[in-house]
Amino acid sequence: SYELSSIRGKIKRLEARLAELDALEAAKEATAESMKFDGGEILKNAEENRLQIIFDNIPDAALRQELKSHGFRWSPKNKAWQRQLTRDAEWAAKKILGIE
């Protein structure tokens, strides 16, 4: 009885993980969305599962500190401030940049 319950739990976890991976794959196939703002662009990079903020010029120290306090990190590889692509990340980016 215990083994059967254990196997059922494993099956449910695997099914949930497969659904999650399918959703990520579907998001990768979607085109990257972007939103322009005065001084840069917010890019939803589904392929890397990141919300990226690309500035035209280097942001001032206060703005960089605000980005860091909301979980954004500088990516030298992508030349963008980024964090994991979530609704909270979108909300934080819009709040920091004063959009909407």
Secondary structure as UniProt FT lines:
FT   HELIX           2..29
FT   STRAND          33..37
FT   TURN            38..39
FT   STRAND          40..45
FT   TURN            46..49
FT   STRAND          50..55
FT   HELIX           61..69
FT   TURN            70..71
FT   STRAND          73..75
FT   TURN            76..79
FT   STRAND          80..84
FT   HELIX           87..97
//
